[in-house]
Amino acid sequence: MTAEGFLEGRRLQMARGVLLQCIMGGYPPARFYGSDDGDLALVAEPSMIHPLPWSDELRALAICDADELSGESSNLSTRGQLKKVIARYAARGLAPVVATELEFFVFAPNTDPTQPFRPPVGLDGRREDGQSAFSVSSNNGLRPFFSEVYKCMAALGLPRDTFMHEMGVSQFEINLLHGDPLLLADQTFLFKHLLKEVALKHGLSVVCMAKPLAHTPGSSMHIHQSLVEIATGNNVFSDQSGEPTAMFRHFIGGQQAGMADFTALFAPNVNSYQRLCHPYASPNNACWSHDNRAAGLRIPASSPVARRVENRLPGADANPYLAIAASLAAGLHGIEHELEPTAAIQGEFEVPDNLSLPCTLHAALERLKRSQLARELFGQEFIEGYIASKTMELTSFFDEITPWERRVLAAQA
């Protein structure tokens, strides 16, 4: 839209079906988004209108809500779904506080998708070989790229906590500062967009797939969650003596109750489950633990005022609005129904059957289809539309034969 049109308040409209467009570009049948495929209004969030610092010409990006023409939020909008969850907490006098940890890979351009990704050539003329995890000099070869990333983050008002090289080859992680869930979802979305745009300027490719490289840890989007009382600002997960509260237990119980049903929301792509096959770095379970990274729900070591629950299931490929909404909705479900969690696990453990999660997209979608909880928390229209779109993507994947199948199975009798 032109700047003049935007400043005049001209309404921008978009077909409802676009909210269910699958990643290949197609759409499920029109019955999932209204047979008329009428318009939605895109209403800009005033605090999320940003000039784009990486653009050579003056351009701006506005994050918008997708509203029905009658004024209410569209049931198909993931940002709208998150706002509804936050409003339900507010009705109880509570405000969620979240932070996201986003991992990503920086690769050389990959023009042939049949070939593996490769790390870029750094300033030293060499490609990283995977020995730079957590090194203080590990991003020196990409210093011009990261320098512009930092400048663009500052220009967009994206505060960063820590930035580090992760375990994978040319893999990095950023921790965004904790705050309002909607703000953090917006910031996570903006940061991913920023990464890809700045990478293109530097002849690089940023990949937020859950598992872009074999034999290498995947990329997560861990979500840290706590709750504060709106009236006092106190963390309700800790009592006055610093001990965990009943609400803390119930929040964990709700997380456990929802994780299997919501796996397809946290792990939305076929590739998501490649990451979850690695049982330590990416635990595919609904166990909880104090500071044990093998658990799907981890309670990081912290002071009572910072007591929080880390959901380690979502990958970097997850929709931040939907993943945060699903995680918080599950916790609120536990609070409302006073659900008790299982006993905490520590050390090495085997996952009980009742705490294991779907391990393929097909299994996760089947679980979501059967979930009354998902329909209760997100509505029939959203869940059925989401399943329809993701089923199209899964079908498209099964329409192709992989190199592994040709290499290994062709010679079999």
MARVO-377646 format. One line per field, with one value per residue (C-alpha): residue number from 0; x, y, z; residue in three letters. Coordinates in steps of 0.1 Angstrom, whole numbers, plus 2048, in hexadecimal, padded with zeros to 3 digits. Example, Ala and Ser with C-alpha at 12.3 -4.5 7.8 and 13.67 -1.06 7.14 Angstrom:
2
k 0	1
X 87B	889
Y 7D3	7F5
Z 84E	847
r ALA	SER
//
This chain:
413
k 0	1	2	3	4	5	6	7	8	9	10	11	12	13	14	15	16	17	18	19	20	21	22	23	24	25	26	27	28	29	30	31	32	33	34	35	36	37	38	39	40	41	42	43	44	45	46	47	48	49	50	51	52	53	54	55	56	57	58	59	60	61	62	63	64	65	66	67	68	69	70	71	72	73	74	75	76	77	78	79	80	81	82	83	84	85	86	87	88	89	90	91	92	93	94	95	96	97	98	99	100	101	102	103	104	105	106	107	108	109	110	111	112	113	114	115	116	117	118	119	120	121	122	123	124	125	126	127	128	129	130	131	132	133	134	135	136	137	138	139	140	141	142	143	144	145	146	147	148	149	150	151	152	153	154	155	156	157	158	159	160	161	162	163	164	165	166	167	168	169	170	171	172	173	174	175	176	177	178	179	180	181	182	183	184	185	186	187	188	189	190	191	192	193	194	195	196	197	198	199	200	201	202	203	204	205	206	207	208	209	210	211	212	213	214	215	216	217	218	219	220	221	222	223	224	225	226	227	228	229	230	231	232	233	234	235	236	237	238	239	240	241	242	243	244	245	246	247	248	249	250	251	252	253	254	255	256	257	258	259	260	261	262	263	264	265	266	267	268	269	270	271	272	273	274	275	276	277	278	279	280	281	282	283	284	285	286	287	288	289	290	291	292	293	294	295	296	297	298	299	300	301	302	303	304	305	306	307	308	309	310	311	312	313	314	315	316	317	318	319	320	321	322	323	324	325	326	327	328	329	330	331	332	333	334	335	336	337	338	339	340	341	342	343	344	345	346	347	348	349	350	351	352	353	354	355	356	357	358	359	360	361	362	363	364	365	366	367	368	369	370	371	372	373	374	375	376	377	378	379	380	381	382	383	384	385	386	387	388	389	390	391	392	393	394	395	396	397	398	399	400	401	402	403	404	405	406	407	408	409	410	411	412
X 800	80D	816	7FC	7E0	7EB	7EC	7CA	7BC	7B3	7A7	7BB	7A7	7B1	79E	797	7A6	7C9	7CB	7C9	7E1	7F9	81E	81E	805	7E4	7C4	7AE	78A	776	760	77C	77D	75A	74C	74A	76F	766	77E	78F	79C	7C1	7C3	7E6	7F2	7FE	81C	827	82D	852	867	87D	8A2	8AF	89C	8AE	88E	877	85F	84C	83C	81C	811	7EC	7CF	7B8	795	773	762	749	766	76E	78E	78E	78E	7A8	7C2	7DE	7E5	7C0	7C1	7DE	7CC	7AE	7C4	7D4	7B1	7A6	7C3	7BB	798	7A8	7BE	7DD	7F6	80D	831	844	866	871	892	896	8B0	8B9	8D4	8E7	8F0	8FF	8E4	8D5	8C9	8C5	8AE	8BA	8DC	8E2	8E5	909	917	922	945	950	967	984	97C	971	951	949	94E	938	952	947	92A	928	949	94E	95C	945	932	951	94F	92C	933	925	905	900	90A	8EE	8D6	8DE	8D9	8B8	8AB	8B3	8A1	882	882	88A	89D	8B4	8BF	8DB	8E8	8FE	90A	8F7	901	8FB	911	90B	8EE	8E6	8CD	8BE	8AB	891	889	86A	84B	827	81E	810	82E	846	833	835	85A	862	850	862	884	87F	875	893	8AB	8A1	8A1	8C3	8D1	8C7	8DA	8F9	8F6	8EC	8CE	8BE	8AB	891	889	886	8A1	8B4	8D3	8D6	8EB	8E8	8D1	8B2	8A5	88C	876	874	859	85F	83F	835	816	813	7F6	7EB	7E4	805	81D	827	830	813	829	83B	82C	838	851	85F	84F	83C	817	7F9	7F3	817	80E	7ED	7FE	816	7F9	7E7	807	80A	7E5	7E7	80A	800	7E0	7F3	812	807	805	829	838	825	839	846	869	860	860	884	88E	87A	88B	8A9	89D	8B4	8B7	893	87E	85E	84C	835	84B	855	874	889	8A5	8A6	8A9	89C	879	860	857	875	876	896	8AB	8A1	897	873	86A	875	865	858	850	863	851	86D	857	852	86B	878	85F	841	829	833	80F	800	81B	819	7F3	7F2	80B	7FA	7D7	7E2	7EF	7CF	7BB	7CF	7C9	7A4	7A0	7BA	7CD	7EA	80A	81C	83A	858	873	899	8B8	8B5	892	87B	85C	83B	823	809	823	831	827	81F	83F	833	81E	804	801	800	7E4	7D0	7D3	7C8	7AA	79F	7A5	787	79E	7AC	789	77F	79D	7A1	77F	773	779	79D	7A6	795	7A4	7C7	7C4	7B7	7D5	7EF	7E0	7E5	80A	80E	7FE	816	833	828	825	84B	864	883	8A8	8AA	88F	89F	8C2	8B9	89A	89F	8B6	8A0	891
Y 800	823	839	852	838	82A	84D	855	837	824	801	7E4	7C5	7A1	781	76B	74D	75C	754	72F	730	712	716	70A	726	712	714	6FA	6F8	719	70A	70E	734	73C	732	756	75C	77F	79A	7A1	7C3	7C6	7DF	7EB	7E9	80D	803	7EB	802	801	811	7F5	7FE	7E4	7F2	808	81C	82A	80E	804	7E4	7E4	7C6	7C3	7B2	79F	7A9	7A1	7BE	7BF	7C8	7A9	796	77A	757	74D	767	759	77C	77F	75D	768	788	774	75E	77D	78C	76C	770	795	78B	778	795	785	78F	775	77E	76B	76B	758	748	745	730	733	72A	740	72F	737	73A	719	719	6F3	6E5	6C1	6CB	6D1	6F3	700	71A	73A	745	75C	77A	762	750	730	71E	716	6F1	6F0	6F6	719	711	72B	73B	760	763	74C	766	77A	76C	77A	79B	7B2	79F	79E	7C3	7CC	7B5	7C7	7E9	7DF	7D0	7F1	804	7EE	7F0	7CB	7C8	7AA	797	77F	775	756	73B	71B	6F7	6F3	6FD	723	721	73E	747	768	76C	788	79B	78F	7A3	7A4	784	798	7AF	791	77F	79F	7A3	77E	782	7A3	794	776	78D	7A4	787	77B	79E	7A7	786	78C	7AD	79A	77E	765	750	74E	72E	729	705	6EF	6D7	6E3	6CD	6A8	69D	6C0	6CE	6DF	702	709	725	71F	733	73F	746	756	767	787	796	7B5	7C8	7C2	7B6	798	777	760	741	74A	751	76A	752	74A	728	71C	721	70C	722	719	6F4	6F8	70B	6EE	6D5	6E8	6E9	6C3	6BE	6D2	6C9	6AA	6BA	6D9	6C9	6D2	6F7	6F6	6E0	6EA	6DB	6B9	6C4	6CE	6A9	6A4	6BC	6A9	688	695	68C	6A2	6C4	6C3	6AF	6A1	69B	6AB	6A4	6C1	6C6	6DE	6E9	6C9	6CF	6AC	6B7	6C7	6DF	6EC	702	716	71D	740	755	752	774	765	743	739	71B	715	703	6F2	6E2	6FE	700	71F	717	71C	73A	74F	75C	739	728	742	741	71B	719	734	726	704	714	727	708	6F8	715	716	6F1	6EE	6D3	6C3	6BA	699	696	6A9	694	698	688	66E	661	64E	660	650	648	662	67E	675	68B	685	680	687	6A3	689	67C	6A0	6AA	68B	693	6B7	6AA	697	6B3	6C2	6D8	6E9	6F1	6FE	715	720	71A	701	718	71E	6FA	6EB	705	6FF	6DA	6DE	6F4	6DE	6BE	6CE	6D4	6B0	6A2	6B7	6A9	685	68D	68E	672	67B	675	65C	647	646	640	625	614	612	5F4	5E0	5C0
Z 800	7F9	817	80C	80C	82E	83E	830	843	824	82E	822	81C	815	80D	82C	81B	81C	841	838	81B	81D	819	7F5	7EC	7E9	7FD	80E	803	807	821	83A	837	82B	80A	7FE	806	811	81C	83D	848	850	86D	875	899	89F	8B4	899	87B	873	858	84A	851	839	81B	802	7FC	816	81F	83F	84C	861	875	872	883	86C	875	866	854	871	888	89D	89A	880	88F	876	881	897	8A5	8AD	8BF	8D4	8DE	8E9	900	90F	915	927	93F	944	94E	96B	975	966	94B	93A	936	91B	909	8EB	8E2	8BD	8AB	886	86D	856	835	813	7F8	7EF	7CB	7C8	7E3	7DC	7EB	811	81F	824	83C	82B	824	840	840	845	824	835	83C	861	869	889	8A4	8AD	8C5	8E1	8D6	8DB	8B8	8A6	892	888	865	862	874	858	858	87D	881	86A	87C	89D	88D	87D	89E	8AF	893	897	8BD	8C2	8E3	8E5	904	8F8	8D6	8D3	8BB	8C1	8BD	897	87B	875	88D	8A4	8C0	8CC	8ED	8EB	90B	91E	91D	911	8FC	8DE	8DD	8DF	8C2	8AD	8B5	8AD	88C	884	88D	876	85A	861	861	83F	82F	83D	833	80F	80F	819	801	81C	824	847	84C	868	860	87F	871	853	857	85E	87C	88B	8A6	899	8A0	8BB	8C7	8EC	8FE	922	934	956	963	977	98A	978	998	9A8	98D	9A3	993	99D	998	9BA	9DC	9F5	A03	9E0	9DD	9BE	9BF	9B7	998	98D	98F	97E	961	95C	95E	942	92D	931	928	908	8FA	8E7	8D9	8CF	8C1	89D	8A8	8B7	89B	87C	860	854	85C	87F	889	87C	898	8B2	8AA	8BE	8E1	8F6	8E5	8D9	8F2	8E3	904	91D	93B	952	965	979	962	94D	927	920	92B	914	931	943	962	95E	97D	988	9A6	9B2	9A1	980	983	961	94B	92B	90F	8FB	8E0	8C6	8AA	898	87C	893	88F	8AE	8B3	8B2	8C6	8E2	8E1	8E3	900	914	90D	91A	93A	940	93A	956	96D	966	96D	988	976	989	976	978	98E	982	972	977	968	94C	948	931	925	931	915	922	91F	8FC	8DF	8BA	8A6	883	874	86A	88E	89B	884	88C	8B1	8AA	897	8B6	8CF	8DF	8F3	8D4	8C7	8E9	8EC	8C7	8B8	89E	880	888	890	872	85B	869	865	841	837	848	839	816	81F	82C	80C	7F7	80A	804	7DF	7DD	7DF	7F4	7EA	807	7F9	7D6	7E5	7FE	7F2	7CC	7CE	7E6	7D8
r MET	THR	ALA	GLU	GLY	PHE	LEU	GLU	GLY	ARG	ARG	LEU	GLN	MET	ALA	ARG	GLY	VAL	LEU	LEU	GLN	CYS	ILE	MET	GLY	GLY	TYR	PRO	PRO	ALA	ARG	PHE	TYR	GLY	SER	ASP	ASP	GLY	ASP	LEU	ALA	LEU	VAL	ALA	GLU	PRO	SER	MET	ILE	HIS	PRO	LEU	PRO	TRP	SER	ASP	GLU	LEU	ARG	ALA	LEU	ALA	ILE	CYS	ASP	ALA	ASP	GLU	LEU	SER	GLY	GLU	SER	SER	ASN	LEU	SER	THR	ARG	GLY	GLN	LEU	LYS	LYS	VAL	ILE	ALA	ARG	TYR	ALA	ALA	ARG	GLY	LEU	ALA	PRO	VAL	VAL	ALA	THR	GLU	LEU	GLU	PHE	PHE	VAL	PHE	ALA	PRO	ASN	THR	ASP	PRO	THR	GLN	PRO	PHE	ARG	PRO	PRO	VAL	GLY	LEU	ASP	GLY	ARG	ARG	GLU	ASP	GLY	GLN	SER	ALA	PHE	SER	VAL	SER	SER	ASN	ASN	GLY	LEU	ARG	PRO	PHE	PHE	SER	GLU	VAL	TYR	LYS	CYS	MET	ALA	ALA	LEU	GLY	LEU	PRO	ARG	ASP	THR	PHE	MET	HIS	GLU	MET	GLY	VAL	SER	GLN	PHE	GLU	ILE	ASN	LEU	LEU	HIS	GLY	ASP	PRO	LEU	LEU	LEU	ALA	ASP	GLN	THR	PHE	LEU	PHE	LYS	HIS	LEU	LEU	LYS	GLU	VAL	ALA	LEU	LYS	HIS	GLY	LEU	SER	VAL	VAL	CYS	MET	ALA	LYS	PRO	LEU	ALA	HIS	THR	PRO	GLY	SER	SER	MET	HIS	ILE	HIS	GLN	SER	LEU	VAL	GLU	ILE	ALA	THR	GLY	ASN	ASN	VAL	PHE	SER	ASP	GLN	SER	GLY	GLU	PRO	THR	ALA	MET	PHE	ARG	HIS	PHE	ILE	GLY	GLY	GLN	GLN	ALA	GLY	MET	ALA	ASP	PHE	THR	ALA	LEU	PHE	ALA	PRO	ASN	VAL	ASN	SER	TYR	GLN	ARG	LEU	CYS	HIS	PRO	TYR	ALA	SER	PRO	ASN	ASN	ALA	CYS	TRP	SER	HIS	ASP	ASN	ARG	ALA	ALA	GLY	LEU	ARG	ILE	PRO	ALA	SER	SER	PRO	VAL	ALA	ARG	ARG	VAL	GLU	ASN	ARG	LEU	PRO	GLY	ALA	ASP	ALA	ASN	PRO	TYR	LEU	ALA	ILE	ALA	ALA	SER	LEU	ALA	ALA	GLY	LEU	HIS	GLY	ILE	GLU	HIS	GLU	LEU	GLU	PRO	THR	ALA	ALA	ILE	GLN	GLY	GLU	PHE	GLU	VAL	PRO	ASP	ASN	LEU	SER	LEU	PRO	CYS	THR	LEU	HIS	ALA	ALA	LEU	GLU	ARG	LEU	LYS	ARG	SER	GLN	LEU	ALA	ARG	GLU	LEU	PHE	GLY	GLN	GLU	PHE	ILE	GLU	GLY	TYR	ILE	ALA	SER	LYS	THR	MET	GLU	LEU	THR	SER	PHE	PHE	ASP	GLU	ILE	THR	PRO	TRP	GLU	ARG	ARG	VAL	LEU	ALA	ALA	GLN	ALA
//
